[in-house]
């Protein structure tokens, strides 16, 4: 009888430890340095991210299973403004969520434990309206049947101290996102 009680106690302790571990893993605390940032959360997209409190967000859905969130560095912007371009000295982070039509990404890093492809291109140039973006950073994160693409863009310009600050913010947005 004593042996049976010991086995039940050990199994109970192991079970409680496992429950506590997975509960903590799911609710990984946000980095204290971004605790005062704004929060974007979408259960539909399975995404929660934080961005600087002086930045602005604009979301869109195209009805074909794709959604995007654009985050703009501080500038004159009104809620509901669909302005998609930015000017020199500003930055844009575009987060696109699409259905995965492929099962594998040629990954080279991990973000929040998920296989991720990180691309940094000084040569890649994207055009959006009249703005030319260069020095682009891209993270493509594969989770379940979704691809979360994080793009960092600034208008073509030399790499300045401000550019480096924007890159640091982008890295924090990506690495603190929850899926």
Phi and psi restraints in degrees (value plus and minus 20) as a CYANA .aco file:
   2 UNK   PHI     -84.0   -44.0
   2 UNK   PSI     -56.2   -16.2
   3 UNK   PHI     -85.0   -45.0
   3 UNK   PSI     -60.3   -20.3
   4 UNK   PHI     -82.8   -42.8
   4 UNK   PSI     -61.7   -21.7
   5 UNK   PHI     -84.8   -44.8
   5 UNK   PSI     -60.7   -20.7
   6 UNK   PHI     -83.6   -43.6
   6 UNK   PSI     -61.2   -21.2
   7 UNK   PHI     -84.9   -44.9
   7 UNK   PSI     -64.4   -24.4
   8 UNK   PHI     -81.8   -41.8
   8 UNK   PSI     -62.3   -22.3
   9 UNK   PHI     -83.1   -43.1
   9 UNK   PSI     -64.9   -24.9
  10 UNK   PHI     -83.9   -43.9
  10 UNK   PSI     -65.9   -25.9
  11 UNK   PHI     -82.0   -42.0
  11 UNK   PSI     -62.0   -22.0
  12 UNK   PHI     -81.4   -41.4
  12 UNK   PSI     -63.8   -23.8
  13 UNK   PHI     -84.4   -44.4
  13 UNK   PSI     -64.1   -24.1
  14 UNK   PHI     -82.1   -42.1
  14 UNK   PSI     -63.4   -23.4
  15 UNK   PHI     -83.1   -43.1
  15 UNK   PSI     -65.9   -25.9
  16 UNK   PHI     -83.3   -43.3
  16 UNK   PSI     -60.1   -20.1
  17 UNK   PHI     -82.5   -42.5
  17 UNK   PSI     -64.1   -24.1
  18 UNK   PHI     -83.5   -43.5
  18 UNK   PSI     -63.6   -23.6
  19 UNK   PHI     -81.7   -41.7
  19 UNK   PSI     -65.4   -25.4
  20 UNK   PHI     -81.9   -41.9
  20 UNK   PSI     -62.7   -22.7
  21 UNK   PHI     -81.0   -41.0
  21 UNK   PSI     -69.4   -29.4
  22 UNK   PHI     -90.7   -50.7
  22 UNK   PSI     -50.4   -10.4
  23 UNK   PHI     -86.4   -46.4
  23 UNK   PSI     -62.6   -22.6
  24 UNK   PHI     -88.3   -48.3
  24 UNK   PSI     -58.5   -18.5
  25 UNK   PHI     -82.7   -42.7
  25 UNK   PSI     -61.1   -21.1
  26 UNK   PHI     -88.2   -48.2
  26 UNK   PSI     -51.5   -11.5
  27 UNK   PHI    -129.7   -89.7
  27 UNK   PSI      26.0    66.0
  28 UNK   PHI     -74.3   -34.3
  28 UNK   PSI     107.9   147.9
  29 UNK   PHI     -84.9   -44.9
  29 UNK   PSI     126.8   166.8
  30 UNK   PHI     -94.6   -54.6
  30 UNK   PSI     123.9   163.9
  31 UNK   PHI     -74.0   -34.0
  31 UNK   PSI     112.3   152.3
  32 UNK   PHI     -77.4   -37.4
  32 UNK   PSI     -48.9    -8.9
  33 UNK   PHI     -91.0   -51.0
  33 UNK   PSI     -32.2     7.8
  34 UNK   PHI    -137.4   -97.4
  34 UNK   PSI      -5.4    34.6
  35 UNK   PHI     -79.3   -39.3
  35 UNK   PSI     -49.8    -9.8
  36 UNK   PHI    -115.0   -75.0
  36 UNK   PSI     -10.7    29.3
  37 UNK   PHI     -95.0   -55.0
  37 UNK   PSI     137.6   177.6
  38 UNK   PHI     -88.1   -48.1
  38 UNK   PSI     138.9   178.9
  39 UNK   PHI    -143.6  -103.6
  39 UNK   PSI     114.5   154.5
  40 UNK   PHI    -133.4   -93.4
  40 UNK   PSI     108.4   148.4
  41 UNK   PHI    -159.4  -119.4
  41 UNK   PSI     113.0   153.0
  42 UNK   PHI    -157.4  -117.4
  42 UNK   PSI      91.6   131.6
  43 UNK   PHI     -86.7   -46.7
  43 UNK   PSI     -54.5   -14.5
  44 UNK   PHI     -80.0   -40.0
  44 UNK   PSI     -61.6   -21.6
  45 UNK   PHI    -108.0   -68.0
  45 UNK   PSI     -33.3     6.7
  46 UNK   PHI      47.9    87.9
  46 UNK   PSI      22.5    62.5
  47 UNK   PHI    -161.3  -121.3
  47 UNK   PSI     115.9   155.9
  48 UNK   PHI    -153.1  -113.1
  48 UNK   PSI     108.0   148.0
  49 UNK   PHI    -161.2  -121.2
  49 UNK   PSI     138.8   178.8
  50 UNK   PHI    -139.9   -99.9
  50 UNK   PSI     129.9   169.9
  51 UNK   PHI    -164.4  -124.4
  51 UNK   PSI     138.1   178.1
  52 UNK   PHI     -72.6   -32.6
  52 UNK   PSI     123.3   163.3
  53 UNK   PHI     -86.2   -46.2
  53 UNK   PSI     -39.1     0.9
  54 UNK   PHI    -115.3   -75.3
  54 UNK   PSI     -16.1    23.9
  55 UNK   PHI    -110.9   -70.9
  55 UNK   PSI     145.3   185.3
  56 UNK   PHI    -143.3  -103.3
  56 UNK   PSI     133.4   173.4
  57 UNK   PHI    -142.9  -102.9
  57 UNK   PSI     129.2   169.2
  58 UNK   PHI    -160.2  -120.2
  58 UNK   PSI     104.9   144.9
  59 UNK   PHI    -131.2   -91.2
  59 UNK   PSI     134.8   174.8
  60 UNK   PHI    -172.1  -132.1
  60 UNK   PSI     132.1   172.1
  61 UNK   PHI    -149.4  -109.4
  61 UNK   PSI     116.6   156.6
  62 UNK   PHI    -118.4   -78.4
  62 UNK   PSI     -19.4    20.6
  63 UNK   PHI      61.9   101.9
  63 UNK   PSI     -25.9    14.1
  64 UNK   PHI    -129.3   -89.3
  64 UNK   PSI       8.3    48.3
  65 UNK   PHI      65.8   105.8
  65 UNK   PSI     -14.7    25.3
  66 UNK   PHI    -130.1   -90.1
  66 UNK   PSI     121.8   161.8
  67 UNK   PHI    -159.4  -119.4
  67 UNK   PSI     134.1   174.1
  68 UNK   PHI    -163.4  -123.4
  68 UNK   PSI     132.5   172.5
  69 UNK   PHI    -147.4  -107.4
  69 UNK   PSI     101.7   141.7
  70 UNK   PHI    -124.7   -84.7
  70 UNK   PSI     109.6   149.6
  71 UNK   PHI    -131.4   -91.4
  71 UNK   PSI     109.0   149.0
  72 UNK   PHI    -134.9   -94.9
  72 UNK   PSI     116.3   156.3
  73 UNK   PHI     -83.9   -43.9
  73 UNK   PSI     144.0   184.0
  74 UNK   PHI     -75.0   -35.0
  74 UNK   PSI     112.2   152.2
  75 UNK   PHI    -190.2  -150.2
  75 UNK   PSI     156.9   196.9
  76 UNK   PHI     -89.1   -49.1
  76 UNK   PSI      93.9   133.9
  77 UNK   PHI    -172.3  -132.3
  77 UNK   PSI     115.5   155.5
  78 UNK   PHI    -130.7   -90.7
  78 UNK   PSI     121.0   161.0
  79 UNK   PHI     -73.4   -33.4
  79 UNK   PSI     116.9   156.9
  80 UNK   PHI      68.2   108.2
  80 UNK   PSI     -29.4    10.6
  81 UNK   PHI     -89.0   -49.0
  81 UNK   PSI     103.7   143.7
  82 UNK   PHI    -113.0   -73.0
  82 UNK   PSI       1.0    41.0
  83 UNK   PHI     -76.7   -36.7
  83 UNK   PSI     100.9   140.9
  84 UNK   PHI    -124.0   -84.0
  84 UNK   PSI     -30.9     9.1
  85 UNK   PHI    -123.7   -83.7
  85 UNK   PSI     139.8   179.8
  86 UNK   PHI    -149.4  -109.4
  86 UNK   PSI     145.8   185.8
  87 UNK   PHI    -131.1   -91.1
  87 UNK   PSI     145.7   185.7
  88 UNK   PHI     -71.7   -31.7
  88 UNK   PSI     120.4   160.4
  89 UNK   PHI      70.4   110.4
  89 UNK   PSI     -19.9    20.1
  90 UNK   PHI    -135.5   -95.5
  90 UNK   PSI     150.0   190.0
  91 UNK   PHI    -157.8  -117.8
  91 UNK   PSI     136.6   176.6
  92 UNK   PHI    -153.7  -113.7
  92 UNK   PSI     115.3   155.3
  93 UNK   PHI    -135.3   -95.3
  93 UNK   PSI     103.0   143.0
  94 UNK   PHI    -131.2   -91.2
  94 UNK   PSI     105.4   145.4
  95 UNK   PHI    -134.3   -94.3
  95 UNK   PSI      97.9   137.9
  96 UNK   PHI    -134.4   -94.4
  96 UNK   PSI     115.6   155.6
  97 UNK   PHI    -141.2  -101.2
  97 UNK   PSI     101.5   141.5
  98 UNK   PHI    -152.8  -112.8
  98 UNK   PSI     141.9   181.9
  99 UNK   PHI     -89.7   -49.7
  99 UNK   PSI     121.7   161.7
 100 UNK   PHI    -101.6   -61.6
 100 UNK   PSI     100.1   140.1
 101 UNK   PHI    -118.9   -78.9
 101 UNK   PSI     -14.5    25.5
 102 UNK   PHI    -159.4  -119.4
 102 UNK   PSI     136.3   176.3
 103 UNK   PHI    -121.2   -81.2
 103 UNK   PSI     -24.5    15.5
 104 UNK   PHI    -164.5  -124.5
 104 UNK   PSI     118.7   158.7
 105 UNK   PHI    -132.1   -92.1
 105 UNK   PSI     120.8   160.8
 106 UNK   PHI     -91.0   -51.0
 106 UNK   PSI      68.0   108.0
 107 UNK   PHI    -104.5   -64.5
 107 UNK   PSI     132.1   172.1
 108 UNK   PHI    -155.6  -115.6
 108 UNK   PSI     -23.8    16.2
 109 UNK   PHI    -169.4  -129.4
 109 UNK   PSI     157.2   197.2
 110 UNK   PHI    -145.7  -105.7
 110 UNK   PSI     124.7   164.7
 111 UNK   PHI    -148.3  -108.3
 111 UNK   PSI     103.6   143.6
 112 UNK   PHI      31.7    71.7
 112 UNK   PSI      12.6    52.6
 113 UNK   PHI      63.4   103.4
 113 UNK   PSI     -14.5    25.5
 114 UNK   PHI    -127.7   -87.7
 114 UNK   PSI     125.7   165.7
 115 UNK   PHI     -82.5   -42.5
 115 UNK   PSI     114.1   154.1
 116 UNK   PHI    -160.8  -120.8
 116 UNK   PSI     122.3   162.3
 117 UNK   PHI    -126.4   -86.4
 117 UNK   PSI     104.2   144.2
 118 UNK   PHI    -129.9   -89.9
 118 UNK   PSI     109.3   149.3
 119 UNK   PHI    -146.6  -106.6
 119 UNK   PSI     111.5   151.5
 120 UNK   PHI    -142.6  -102.6
 120 UNK   PSI     102.6   142.6
 121 UNK   PHI    -152.8  -112.8
 121 UNK   PSI      99.3   139.3
 122 UNK   PHI    -107.6   -67.6
 122 UNK   PSI     -35.8     4.2
 123 UNK   PHI    -115.3   -75.3
 123 UNK   PSI     -46.7    -6.7
 124 UNK   PHI     -85.4   -45.4
 124 UNK   PSI     111.3   151.3
 125 UNK   PHI    -143.7  -103.7
 125 UNK   PSI     106.5   146.5
 126 UNK   PHI    -131.7   -91.7
 126 UNK   PSI     121.4   161.4
 127 UNK   PHI    -130.5   -90.5
 127 UNK   PSI     112.6   152.6
 128 UNK   PHI    -156.6  -116.6
 128 UNK   PSI      89.0   129.0
 129 UNK   PHI      37.1    77.1
 129 UNK   PSI    -140.8  -100.8
 130 UNK   PHI    -121.2   -81.2
 130 UNK   PSI      -9.9    30.1
 131 UNK   PHI    -125.0   -85.0
 131 UNK   PSI     115.5   155.5
 132 UNK   PHI    -126.2   -86.2
 132 UNK   PSI     102.1   142.1
 133 UNK   PHI    -121.3   -81.3
 133 UNK   PSI     123.3   163.3
 134 UNK   PHI    -163.8  -123.8
 134 UNK   PSI     155.5   195.5
 135 UNK   PHI      35.8    75.8
 135 UNK   PSI      34.6    74.6
 136 UNK   PHI    -111.7   -71.7
 136 UNK   PSI     120.5   160.5
 137 UNK   PHI    -139.7   -99.7
 137 UNK   PSI     116.2   156.2
 138 UNK   PHI    -153.7  -113.7
 138 UNK   PSI     113.5   153.5
 139 UNK   PHI    -137.0   -97.0
 139 UNK   PSI     110.7   150.7
 140 UNK   PHI    -138.7   -98.7
 140 UNK   PSI      92.2   132.2
 141 UNK   PHI    -130.2   -90.2
 141 UNK   PSI     104.8   144.8
 142 UNK   PHI    -121.1   -81.1
 142 UNK   PSI      99.9   139.9
 143 UNK   PHI    -158.4  -118.4
 143 UNK   PSI     105.0   145.0
 144 UNK   PHI      32.5    72.5
 144 UNK   PSI    -142.2  -102.2
 145 UNK   PHI    -128.0   -88.0
 145 UNK   PSI       7.0    47.0
 146 UNK   PHI    -144.3  -104.3
 146 UNK   PSI     129.2   169.2
 147 UNK   PHI    -136.5   -96.5
 147 UNK   PSI     101.7   141.7
 148 UNK   PHI    -121.2   -81.2
 148 UNK   PSI      93.3   133.3
 149 UNK   PHI    -128.0   -88.0
 149 UNK   PSI     102.6   142.6
 150 UNK   PHI    -129.2   -89.2
 150 UNK   PSI      98.7   138.7
 151 UNK   PHI    -132.6   -92.6
 151 UNK   PSI     115.0   155.0
 152 UNK   PHI    -132.9   -92.9
 152 UNK   PSI     107.7   147.7
 153 UNK   PHI    -158.8  -118.8
 153 UNK   PSI     122.6   162.6
 154 UNK   PHI    -154.8  -114.8
 154 UNK   PSI     133.5   173.5
 155 UNK   PHI     -79.8   -39.8
 155 UNK   PSI     133.4   173.4
 156 UNK   PHI     -71.7   -31.7
 156 UNK   PSI     102.4   142.4
 157 UNK   PHI    -186.4  -146.4
 157 UNK   PSI     145.2   185.2
 158 UNK   PHI     -91.8   -51.8
 158 UNK   PSI     135.9   175.9
 159 UNK   PHI     -93.8   -53.8
 159 UNK   PSI      95.5   135.5
 160 UNK   PHI    -133.1   -93.1
 160 UNK   PSI     157.1   197.1
 161 UNK   PHI     -80.9   -40.9
 161 UNK   PSI     -59.1   -19.1
 162 UNK   PHI     -84.0   -44.0
 162 UNK   PSI     -60.1   -20.1
 163 UNK   PHI     -78.3   -38.3
 163 UNK   PSI     -65.7   -25.7
 164 UNK   PHI     -83.0   -43.0
 164 UNK   PSI     -56.4   -16.4
 165 UNK   PHI     -84.5   -44.5
 165 UNK   PSI     -61.2   -21.2
 166 UNK   PHI     -83.7   -43.7
 166 UNK   PSI     -61.1   -21.1
 167 UNK   PHI     -81.1   -41.1
 167 UNK   PSI     -62.4   -22.4
 168 UNK   PHI     -81.3   -41.3
 168 UNK   PSI     -63.2   -23.2
 169 UNK   PHI     -82.0   -42.0
 169 UNK   PSI     -64.6   -24.6
 170 UNK   PHI     -78.1   -38.1
 170 UNK   PSI     -67.0   -27.0
 171 UNK   PHI     -80.0   -40.0
 171 UNK   PSI     -59.3   -19.3
 172 UNK   PHI     -87.9   -47.9
 172 UNK   PSI     -59.2   -19.2
 173 UNK   PHI     -80.2   -40.2
 173 UNK   PSI     -69.0   -29.0
 174 UNK   PHI     -83.9   -43.9
 174 UNK   PSI     -71.6   -31.6
 175 UNK   PHI     -95.5   -55.5
 175 UNK   PSI     -31.2     8.8
 176 UNK   PHI    -126.6   -86.6
 176 UNK   PSI     -18.7    21.3
 177 UNK   PHI     -87.7   -47.7
 177 UNK   PSI     128.7   168.7
 178 UNK   PHI    -142.3  -102.3
 178 UNK   PSI     117.7   157.7
